[in-house]
Each structure stands twice: as C-alpha cells, then as structure tokens.
Amino acid sequence: MGIVAGLDSSAEFTRIVVCDTDTGAVLRQGYAPHPGEPKAVDVDPQTWLLSLGEAATGGLLEGVQAIGVSAQQHGLVPLDAQGGLVRPALVRNDKRAQVAAADLVESLGGRQAWAEAVGSVPGAGQPVAKLRWLARTEPEHAARVAMILQPHDWLVWQLLGRPARRTTDRGAASGTGYWSARTGSYRPDLVELALGHQAVLPEVLGPAEAAGTTPEGLLISAGTGETMAAALGLGLGPGDAVVSLGASGSVMAVHHEALSDPRGMITSFADATGMHLPVVHTSNAVRTLRGTAEMLGVESLEELSALALKSTPGASGLVLLPYLEGERTPSLPHSAGTLSGLRRESMKPEHLARASFEGMLCGLTDAMDVLRGRGVEVRRVFLLGAAAALPAVQALAPALFGAQVVVPQPADYAALGAARQAAWALGVARGTLSPSAPLAWQGAAAQILEPGEDLAAGQAVRQQYVATRDQLHPGAFAS
C-alpha cells in the first residue's frame, strides 16, 4: 500500500487529504484558513504557504510518497526576472478588470476571434484580462513582469524548492485566456496584446507527468485547477455533467474534444485526464430562490422548498424567468427577471415558490442544452452545492434535466482529485500504471435520482418555460 496526499488551496482555506493509493480511502485530513482578508482580490502568495503549513501540522504528511496540488483558478502571480513577486497576486473574479476584458475582445476583433483562438471569450477573472488591467493601471509593475504563474503553478514551484523549471497543467492553462485546449499550445501574441511585452510561461505538463521530486524524494504531480481536480475527485467520465448550484450556476460536462462557441457561451477547459471540460455559466441560480423567499417572507430555503412542493408541475401556469442580475446564458446582460402567467388562481405563495425552483432549473437546462447542441452527451448529472439537498430541487431536477441525477455526499472533492492525480503520477513514475488513464478509486457516496414517471410532466414544464422565454426574448439563443 502506498500513501499520497491531495492539497487544495482554495480562495479562503487549505484542505489536505491523505489517501491510500489503491482505493482512495481517506486516512487523514487537515484544514487551515488563509490568513488575511477573506474576500481580498490582492493577496500575498506567502499566505497560501502559511495556511499549507498549518494544515499539515501534527505529522499529517508522514509516510506520504507523492503530493498533488489543486488551487483556486482566476489567479495571476506576476514574477520578475529573478522569480520575485512584482506585486500581490491578483485573484478571484476581479471586477476591476471588466473594462480590460472588453478592450481585449475588441482588440482581437470580437468574441468569435477569441473563441477560435483559445476556446473562450475573455472575462474579468481570467489572467489575460488581469494582465491587461495591470498594463493599463500599474504600468510600472507591468514593465517588470517577466514570468506569469497561477496559484497552483506557484505552489508546486515552492514545494519543489523554486527550481529553474516552472510548470503548469492543461487544466489550469486552459483558463488563462492565452492557451488553447484545442491546439494544446500557448498564444504568446495574446500575452503581448494584454501585457505589452512577452513573458515566460510555464511548461504545460501532461495529466500523468510529475512536476518534479523534492530533495527528500517526495514526488509532486502536475497539479491542476480546482474545477478539474473536483471532476477527477468525483470520478467523472464521458456522459457525465455537473450542475453547480451557487448564487450563480454552471453546467460542465466531460467531452472528447475542445469546443469553441462564437457567442461566447461555452468556456472550453481541458480536464486533468486528457479529456475536455466545456462549461456554460448562468448568472442566476440560488439567488433566484433567496429572492423569492424574501418576497414571500419565508425564512429559509428549506421552508421555500416545502412550500413549492405543495404546488403542482407548472406552478398553475406561473413562469419565472430568473434573469435577476442580467444573464450570461442566454446573453442578456441588461435584462431583468420576469414573472409571467399571473391569474387569480395562480396568485398563491406555493405557486410562486414552485415557479422559482422551476425557473432556476430551467435556466440551468438552457445551459445544458447549449452543450447538448454541440454534441455533448449527458446521461448522468452530478448536482453540487448546498441547494442540491433541498427536496424541491431533488424532486424536479431529474425530469427537467431528462437524465439520472447524482447528489454526492459532501466531501473535499478537489483535494481528493489532487490526491488521485498524485497516485497516478506516482504509479507512472514507478512503471506500475499507464499514463493513458487514471487509476480507479472508489466512487463518491451519493444519492441516485431517476426521472421516472415524472419525465412527461417535467418536459411539459420545460416547454412552458421555453415558450415564455422565446416570446419575451426572441432570438436570445440565435447563433
């Protein structure tokens, strides 16, 4: 039996899981918050190391043979020619870079040009937009930038003792805005377009490659971004999709090729196994439920869920288009939410409650249909987020999605994915595993929900929603 560790350095904390290499069983766990302001967009990367050290106390890593690193995405660590930090790392979906992102879109000739170049249209969170913001607002710092890393790249480099070789992986590289998952190569011209000059970029490793070995003989795998690590930890494969229920939402699926979308709805990530993870985002998910709860004077989402289940499919004709903060899918950035179908008999709290759940899930089905329309197969949907446990979500989702729904038990899936990658790289280095596919670990414990007899009712709800959407926003999904 071997022992490996997975380290997940998120935006606010570090989690470490120590696992058996053969089964993936968790042997030990560690946790520590990141010091400093929790929501800061300018962060000293040393705080990540401090958090890592605290999470690993008490002999947590004793006997570990390999470590995998997962870390927050949308981060930029700008370094000078000597490897020193030029300024604090820029992290999160930093809205300061919104104008910079729009400038970049225009500079290259529009959304389609970006989609064809790197599989995504620049957003404020991407490193390419942060580079443009840096060049425009802090030119003295931008001029000193000689090397560009992301959080997981920087952590791997630190764990290896800051060697001359700097590395990243396909997954993290695919979120930069200057690496193409389709071609598997950088676009240095886009770095220059954003920053104003060239900079050294880390070598992109394959999924099973090792970034290096520490002087103590500890293997460090390639690492990856949190999204890709979580997909690996969940054990996703072709035919699987993930619907994430946060304030906003996203739909991600495993696919055999990179996708580009001239409308900019699809962000084409690479995964941590050699496949691809096209993602479609919505601006409104659980915020729709919270807004409805406030409107009805309901104190919790659990109460809203119970109220919704007193209604019937279709909410007595009520349709809620959940575009409360504008919308990304479809692209309606200046729209507002709409409540349609008001009649005297439908003006009851339970119908509005149900319409909010149906509207949220139909909006996410719109996102899923963008992927399906590009040939992505969806046989099984993993439902993530605290709202996935709500009875109304579980009752409605299978029929609206038209697929089996899996609700995994809460776990540190990004850290587990990092550990699985470490075990894979360790096995490849020892000649006991193939680099073509990761080793099989125990699947996540989960609740399985089938569409069953509710499928026809769910499709009728879906048709009612689409008819209302297309009447109020004609051409919203036109290419």
C-alpha positions as CSV (number, residue, x, y, z in Angstrom):
1,M,0.0,0.0,0.0
2,G,1.2,3.5,-0.8
3,I,0.1,6.8,0.6
4,V,-0.4,10.1,-1.3
5,A,-1.8,13.5,-0.3
6,G,-4.0,15.9,-2.1
7,L,-3.7,19.6,-1.3
8,D,-6.5,22.0,-2.2
9,S,-5.6,25.7,-1.8
10,S,-8.9,27.5,-2.4
11,A,-9.6,31.2,-2.2
12,E,-10.1,31.1,1.6
13,F,-8.5,27.9,3.0
14,T,-6.3,24.9,2.5
15,R,-7.6,21.3,2.8
16,I,-5.4,18.3,2.7
17,V,-6.5,14.7,2.4
18,V,-4.1,11.8,2.8
19,C,-5.2,8.7,0.9
20,D,-4.5,5.1,0.2
21,T,-3.1,4.8,-3.3
22,D,-5.0,1.7,-4.2
23,T,-8.5,2.5,-3.0
24,G,-8.6,6.3,-2.4
25,A,-9.7,5.8,1.1
26,V,-9.1,8.9,3.2
27,L,-6.6,8.1,6.0
28,R,-6.1,11.6,7.5
29,Q,-7.3,15.1,6.9
30,G,-6.0,18.7,7.6
31,Y,-7.5,22.1,7.3
32,A,-6.5,25.7,7.9
33,P,-7.9,29.1,6.8
34,H,-5.8,31.5,4.8
35,P,-4.7,34.4,6.9
36,G,-5.7,37.9,5.8
37,E,-8.9,39.4,4.4
38,P,-11.2,36.6,3.2
39,K,-12.6,38.4,0.1
40,A,-9.4,40.2,-0.9
41,V,-8.5,40.4,-4.6
42,D,-4.9,41.3,-4.0
43,V,-3.2,38.6,-2.0
44,D,0.4,37.8,-0.8
45,P,1.0,34.2,-2.0
46,Q,3.0,33.6,1.1
47,T,-0.3,33.3,3.0
48,W,-1.0,30.2,1.0
49,L,2.2,28.6,2.2
50,L,1.4,29.7,5.8
51,S,-2.0,28.0,5.5
52,L,-0.5,24.9,4.0
53,G,2.0,24.6,6.8
54,E,-0.7,25.0,9.4
55,A,-3.0,22.4,7.7
56,A,-0.1,19.9,7.6
57,T,0.9,20.0,11.2
58,G,0.8,17.0,13.6
59,G,2.6,14.7,11.3
60,L,-0.2,14.7,8.7
61,L,2.2,14.1,5.8
62,E,4.2,11.3,7.5
63,G,4.7,8.4,5.1
64,V,3.4,10.3,2.1
65,Q,5.1,9.4,-1.2
66,A,3.6,11.9,-3.5
67,I,1.5,15.2,-3.4
68,G,-0.9,16.6,-5.9
69,V,-1.8,20.3,-5.7
70,S,-5.2,21.8,-6.6
71,A,-5.7,25.6,-6.2
72,Q,-8.0,28.4,-6.9
73,Q,-8.5,29.5,-10.5
74,H,-8.7,33.0,-11.9
75,G,-5.4,33.9,-10.2
76,L,-2.3,35.7,-11.6
77,V,1.1,35.6,-9.8
78,P,3.3,38.1,-11.6
79,L,7.1,37.5,-11.1
80,D,10.2,39.4,-12.1
81,A,13.3,38.1,-13.9
82,Q,14.7,36.7,-10.6
83,G,11.4,35.0,-9.6
84,G,10.5,37.7,-7.1
85,L,6.9,38.9,-6.7
86,V,6.2,42.1,-8.6
87,R,3.1,42.9,-6.7
88,P,0.5,40.8,-4.7
89,A,-1.3,38.1,-6.7
90,L,-4.5,39.1,-8.4
91,V,-7.2,36.6,-7.6
92,R,-10.9,35.9,-7.8
93,N,-13.3,37.2,-10.4
94,D,-11.8,40.7,-10.1
95,K,-14.4,43.1,-11.4
96,R,-11.7,45.8,-11.8
97,A,-10.7,44.0,-15.0
98,Q,-14.1,44.2,-16.7
99,V,-13.1,47.1,-18.9
100,A,-9.8,45.5,-19.7
101,A,-11.6,42.3,-20.8
102,A,-13.9,44.3,-23.1
103,D,-10.9,46.1,-24.5
104,L,-9.2,42.7,-25.3
105,V,-12.3,41.4,-27.0
106,E,-12.4,44.4,-29.3
107,S,-8.6,44.5,-29.8
108,L,-8.6,40.9,-31.3
109,G,-11.6,41.5,-33.5
110,G,-14.6,40.3,-31.4
111,R,-15.9,37.3,-29.5
112,Q,-15.7,34.9,-32.3
113,A,-12.0,35.6,-32.8
114,W,-11.3,34.8,-29.2
115,A,-13.4,31.7,-29.2
116,E,-11.5,30.4,-32.2
117,A,-8.1,31.4,-30.7
118,V,-8.3,29.9,-27.2
119,G,-11.8,28.5,-26.8
120,S,-13.2,31.3,-24.6
121,V,-14.0,35.0,-24.6
122,P,-12.1,37.0,-22.0
123,G,-13.8,37.7,-18.7
124,A,-12.7,39.8,-15.8
125,G,-11.5,36.8,-13.9
126,Q,-9.1,35.4,-16.4
127,P,-5.4,36.0,-16.2
128,V,-5.3,37.6,-19.6
129,A,-7.7,40.3,-18.5
130,K,-5.8,40.8,-15.3
131,L,-2.6,41.4,-17.4
132,R,-4.4,44.0,-19.4
133,W,-5.6,45.7,-16.3
134,L,-2.1,45.7,-14.9
135,A,-0.6,47.2,-18.0
136,R,-3.3,49.9,-18.1
137,T,-3.4,50.9,-14.4
138,E,0.0,49.8,-13.0
139,P,2.4,50.2,-15.9
140,E,5.5,50.4,-13.7
141,H,4.6,46.9,-12.3
142,A,3.6,45.6,-15.7
143,A,7.0,46.5,-17.1
144,R,8.8,44.4,-14.5
145,V,6.7,41.2,-15.2
146,A,9.0,38.6,-16.7
147,M,7.1,35.4,-15.8
148,I,3.5,34.5,-15.2
149,L,2.2,31.8,-12.9
150,Q,-1.1,30.8,-11.5
151,P,-1.7,29.9,-7.8
152,H,-1.2,26.1,-8.3
153,D,1.9,26.7,-10.5
154,W,3.4,28.9,-7.8
155,L,2.7,26.4,-5.0
156,V,4.2,23.5,-6.9
157,W,7.2,25.6,-7.7
158,Q,7.6,26.5,-4.0
159,L,7.2,22.8,-2.9
160,L,10.0,21.8,-5.3
161,G,12.3,24.5,-3.9
162,R,11.9,27.1,-6.7
163,P,13.7,25.2,-9.5
164,A,14.6,26.8,-12.8
165,R,11.8,24.8,-14.4
166,R,8.3,26.1,-13.9
167,T,5.3,24.0,-14.8
168,T,1.5,24.0,-15.1
169,D,-1.0,21.6,-16.5
170,R,-3.6,21.5,-19.3
171,G,-6.5,22.3,-16.9
172,A,-5.1,25.4,-15.3
173,A,-3.5,26.6,-18.6
174,S,-6.9,26.4,-20.4
175,G,-8.4,29.0,-18.1
176,T,-5.7,31.7,-18.8
177,G,-7.1,33.2,-22.0
178,Y,-3.7,32.6,-23.8
179,W,-3.5,28.8,-24.1
180,S,-5.8,26.8,-26.4
181,A,-7.2,23.4,-25.3
182,R,-7.9,22.7,-29.0
183,T,-4.3,23.1,-30.2
184,G,-2.6,22.3,-26.9
185,S,-0.4,25.4,-27.3
186,Y,0.1,28.9,-26.0
187,R,-0.7,32.1,-27.9
188,P,2.2,34.3,-26.8
189,D,0.8,37.1,-29.0
190,L,-2.2,37.3,-26.7
191,V,0.1,37.8,-23.7
192,E,1.8,40.6,-25.6
193,L,-1.6,42.1,-26.6
194,A,-2.6,42.1,-22.9
195,L,0.7,43.0,-21.1
196,G,2.5,45.0,-23.8
197,H,5.5,42.6,-24.0
198,Q,6.4,38.9,-23.9
199,A,6.8,37.0,-20.6
200,V,8.0,33.5,-19.8
201,L,5.1,31.0,-19.4
202,P,5.3,27.7,-17.5
203,E,5.7,24.4,-19.3
204,V,2.4,22.6,-19.7
205,L,2.6,19.0,-18.4
206,G,0.5,16.0,-19.4
207,P,-2.0,14.7,-16.9
208,A,0.2,11.9,-15.5
209,E,3.5,13.7,-15.6
210,A,5.4,14.7,-12.5
211,A,6.4,18.3,-12.0
212,G,9.5,17.1,-10.1
213,T,10.8,15.5,-6.9
214,T,11.8,17.2,-3.7
215,P,15.3,16.7,-2.2
216,E,13.6,14.4,0.2
217,G,12.3,12.2,-2.6
218,L,8.7,13.3,-2.5
219,L,7.1,13.3,-5.9
220,I,5.0,16.3,-6.8
221,S,2.5,15.7,-9.6
222,A,1.5,18.3,-12.3
223,G,-1.4,19.7,-10.2
224,T,-4.4,21.5,-11.7
225,G,-7.2,24.0,-11.0
226,E,-10.0,23.4,-8.6
227,T,-12.6,22.7,-11.2
228,M,-10.5,20.0,-12.9
229,A,-9.4,18.5,-9.6
230,A,-13.0,18.2,-8.4
231,A,-14.0,16.5,-11.6
232,L,-11.2,14.0,-11.1
233,G,-12.2,13.5,-7.5
234,L,-15.8,12.9,-8.4
235,G,-14.7,10.3,-11.0
236,L,-16.4,12.0,-13.9
237,G,-16.2,10.4,-17.4
238,P,-17.8,10.8,-20.8
239,G,-21.6,11.2,-20.5
240,D,-21.3,12.9,-17.1
241,A,-22.2,16.5,-16.5
242,V,-22.0,18.6,-13.3
243,V,-24.6,21.3,-12.4
244,S,-23.2,23.6,-9.7
245,L,-25.8,25.5,-7.6
246,G,-24.3,28.6,-6.1
247,A,-25.7,32.1,-6.2
248,S,-24.9,31.8,-9.9
249,G,-24.8,28.5,-11.6
250,S,-22.7,26.4,-14.1
251,V,-23.0,23.3,-16.2
252,M,-19.9,21.4,-17.0
253,A,-19.5,18.1,-18.9
254,V,-16.8,15.7,-19.9
255,H,-16.2,15.7,-23.7
256,H,-13.7,14.2,-26.1
257,E,-12.9,17.4,-27.9
258,A,-12.4,21.1,-27.2
259,L,-15.4,23.3,-28.2
260,S,-15.5,26.9,-29.3
261,D,-18.6,29.0,-29.4
262,P,-18.7,32.3,-31.3
263,R,-21.4,33.5,-28.9
264,G,-19.0,33.1,-26.0
265,M,-21.4,30.9,-24.0
266,I,-19.0,28.0,-23.8
267,T,-15.7,28.2,-22.0
268,S,-13.5,25.4,-23.2
269,F,-11.4,24.0,-20.4
270,A,-9.1,21.0,-20.5
271,D,-9.5,18.4,-17.7
272,A,-6.9,16.6,-15.7
273,T,-7.2,13.3,-17.6
274,G,-6.6,14.3,-21.2
275,M,-10.3,15.0,-22.0
276,H,-12.1,18.3,-22.1
277,L,-14.5,20.2,-19.8
278,P,-16.7,22.6,-21.7
279,V,-18.5,24.9,-19.2
280,V,-21.6,27.1,-19.6
281,H,-22.3,29.7,-16.8
282,T,-25.6,31.3,-15.7
283,S,-25.7,34.5,-13.6
284,N,-28.7,33.3,-11.6
285,A,-29.2,30.1,-9.6
286,V,-29.7,30.1,-5.8
287,R,-30.1,33.9,-5.8
288,T,-33.4,33.2,-7.5
289,L,-34.6,31.1,-4.6
290,R,-33.3,33.6,-2.0
291,G,-35.1,36.5,-3.7
292,T,-38.3,34.5,-3.8
293,A,-38.0,33.6,-0.2
294,E,-37.6,37.2,0.8
295,M,-40.6,38.2,-1.3
296,L,-42.8,35.6,0.3
297,G,-41.5,36.3,3.8
298,V,-40.1,32.8,4.1
299,E,-37.2,32.5,6.5
300,S,-35.2,29.6,4.9
301,L,-34.8,27.8,1.6
302,E,-36.0,24.6,3.3
303,E,-39.3,26.4,4.0
304,L,-39.4,27.6,0.4
305,S,-38.8,24.1,-0.8
306,A,-41.6,22.7,1.4
307,L,-44.0,25.4,0.1
308,A,-43.1,24.7,-3.5
309,L,-43.9,21.0,-3.1
310,K,-47.5,22.0,-2.2
311,S,-47.9,23.2,-5.8
312,T,-48.1,21.1,-8.9
313,P,-45.9,20.8,-12.0
314,G,-46.1,24.1,-14.0
315,A,-47.0,26.1,-10.9
316,S,-50.5,26.7,-12.1
317,G,-49.2,28.5,-15.2
318,L,-46.7,30.7,-13.5
319,V,-43.3,31.0,-15.2
320,L,-40.4,32.8,-13.6
321,L,-37.5,33.8,-16.0
322,P,-34.7,34.1,-13.4
323,Y,-32.7,36.9,-15.1
324,L,-32.4,38.9,-11.8
325,E,-28.8,40.0,-12.3
326,G,-28.9,40.1,-16.1
327,E,-27.9,36.8,-17.7
328,R,-25.0,35.1,-19.4
329,T,-26.9,32.2,-20.9
330,P,-28.7,33.5,-22.9
331,S,-26.6,36.6,-23.2
332,L,-28.9,39.2,-21.8
333,P,-26.6,41.3,-19.6
334,H,-29.1,44.2,-19.1
335,S,-32.3,42.1,-18.6
336,A,-34.4,41.7,-15.5
337,G,-36.4,38.8,-14.2
338,T,-39.9,38.3,-15.4
339,L,-42.9,36.6,-13.7
340,S,-45.5,35.6,-16.4
341,G,-48.8,33.8,-16.3
342,L,-50.4,35.6,-13.4
343,R,-54.1,34.7,-13.0
344,R,-56.3,34.9,-9.9
345,E,-56.0,31.1,-9.3
346,S,-52.2,31.1,-9.7
347,M,-51.6,34.0,-7.2
348,K,-50.7,31.8,-4.3
349,P,-47.4,31.5,-2.4
350,E,-46.9,27.9,-3.2
351,H,-47.1,28.5,-6.9
352,L,-44.6,31.3,-6.8
353,A,-42.3,29.1,-4.7
354,R,-42.5,26.3,-7.2
355,A,-42.0,28.7,-10.2
356,S,-38.8,29.9,-8.6
357,F,-37.4,26.3,-8.4
358,E,-38.7,25.5,-11.9
359,G,-37.2,28.8,-13.3
360,M,-33.8,28.2,-11.7
361,L,-33.6,24.6,-13.0
362,C,-34.9,25.5,-16.5
363,G,-32.3,28.3,-16.7
364,L,-29.7,25.6,-16.0
365,T,-31.3,23.3,-18.5
366,D,-30.8,26.1,-21.1
367,A,-27.1,26.0,-20.2
368,M,-27.1,22.2,-20.6
369,D,-28.8,22.4,-23.9
370,V,-26.0,24.7,-25.2
371,L,-23.7,21.8,-24.6
372,R,-26.0,19.2,-25.9
373,G,-26.5,21.3,-29.1
374,R,-22.7,20.9,-29.7
375,G,-22.8,17.1,-29.5
376,V,-22.1,16.7,-25.8
377,E,-23.7,13.6,-24.4
378,V,-25.4,13.9,-21.0
379,R,-26.5,10.6,-19.4
380,R,-25.9,11.5,-15.8
381,V,-26.0,14.8,-13.9
382,F,-24.0,15.4,-10.7
383,L,-25.7,18.1,-8.7
384,L,-23.4,20.1,-6.4
385,G,-23.9,22.9,-3.9
386,A,-25.9,23.1,-0.6
387,A,-29.2,23.7,-2.5
388,A,-28.8,20.2,-4.1
389,A,-30.1,18.8,-0.8
390,L,-33.4,20.7,-1.0
391,P,-36.3,18.3,-1.5
392,A,-37.8,20.5,-4.2
393,V,-34.6,20.5,-6.2
394,Q,-34.3,16.8,-6.0
395,A,-38.0,16.3,-6.9
396,L,-37.8,18.5,-10.0
397,A,-34.2,18.2,-11.4
398,P,-34.3,14.6,-12.9
399,A,-37.4,15.3,-15.0
400,L,-36.3,18.8,-16.1
401,F,-32.8,17.7,-17.0
402,G,-34.1,14.5,-18.6
403,A,-31.3,12.4,-17.0
404,Q,-30.3,10.5,-13.9
405,V,-29.3,12.9,-11.2
406,V,-26.5,12.1,-8.7
407,V,-26.3,14.0,-5.5
408,P,-22.8,13.2,-4.0
409,Q,-22.3,13.4,-0.2
410,P,-20.3,16.5,0.8
411,A,-16.6,15.8,0.6
412,D,-13.3,17.6,-0.3
413,Y,-13.5,16.6,-4.0
414,A,-10.8,19.0,-5.2
415,A,-8.4,17.7,-2.6
416,L,-9.4,14.1,-3.5
417,G,-8.8,14.8,-7.2
418,A,-5.4,16.2,-6.4
419,A,-4.6,13.0,-4.4
420,R,-5.8,10.8,-7.2
421,Q,-3.6,12.7,-9.6
422,A,-0.6,12.2,-7.3
423,A,-1.3,8.4,-7.1
424,W,-1.5,8.3,-10.9
425,A,1.8,10.1,-11.4
426,L,3.5,8.0,-8.7
427,G,2.4,4.8,-10.4
428,V,3.5,6.0,-13.8
429,A,6.9,7.0,-12.4
430,R,7.3,3.5,-10.9
431,G,6.1,1.8,-14.1
432,T,3.1,0.2,-12.5
433,L,0.4,2.4,-14.1
434,S,-0.3,3.6,-17.7
435,P,-0.2,7.3,-18.5
436,S,-3.3,6.9,-20.6
437,A,-5.9,6.7,-17.8
438,P,-6.0,7.4,-14.1
439,L,-6.3,4.6,-11.6
440,A,-9.8,3.7,-10.5
441,W,-10.8,4.7,-7.0
442,Q,-14.0,4.1,-5.0
443,G,-16.8,6.2,-6.3
444,A,-18.3,9.1,-4.3
445,A,-21.1,8.0,-2.0
446,A,-24.2,9.5,-3.5
447,Q,-28.0,9.6,-3.7
448,I,-29.3,8.5,-7.1
449,L,-32.5,10.1,-8.5
450,E,-34.2,8.9,-11.7
451,P,-36.7,10.8,-13.9
452,G,-39.2,8.0,-13.7
453,E,-42.8,8.8,-14.3
454,D,-42.3,12.5,-13.8
455,L,-40.4,12.8,-17.1
456,A,-43.5,13.8,-19.2
457,A,-44.6,16.4,-16.6
458,G,-41.1,17.8,-16.5
459,Q,-40.9,18.2,-20.2
460,A,-44.3,20.0,-20.2
461,V,-42.9,22.4,-17.6
462,R,-39.8,22.9,-19.8
463,Q,-42.0,23.6,-22.9
464,Q,-44.0,26.2,-20.9
465,Y,-40.8,27.9,-19.8
466,V,-39.2,27.9,-23.3
467,A,-42.4,29.3,-24.9
468,T,-42.4,32.2,-22.4
469,R,-38.7,32.8,-22.8
470,D,-38.8,32.9,-26.5
471,Q,-41.9,35.2,-26.5
472,L,-40.2,37.7,-24.2
473,H,-36.7,37.4,-25.5
474,P,-36.9,36.3,-29.2
475,G,-33.7,35.2,-30.7
476,A,-31.8,35.0,-27.4
477,F,-30.3,31.7,-28.4
478,A,-29.8,32.6,-32.1
479,S,-26.2,31.9,-33.3
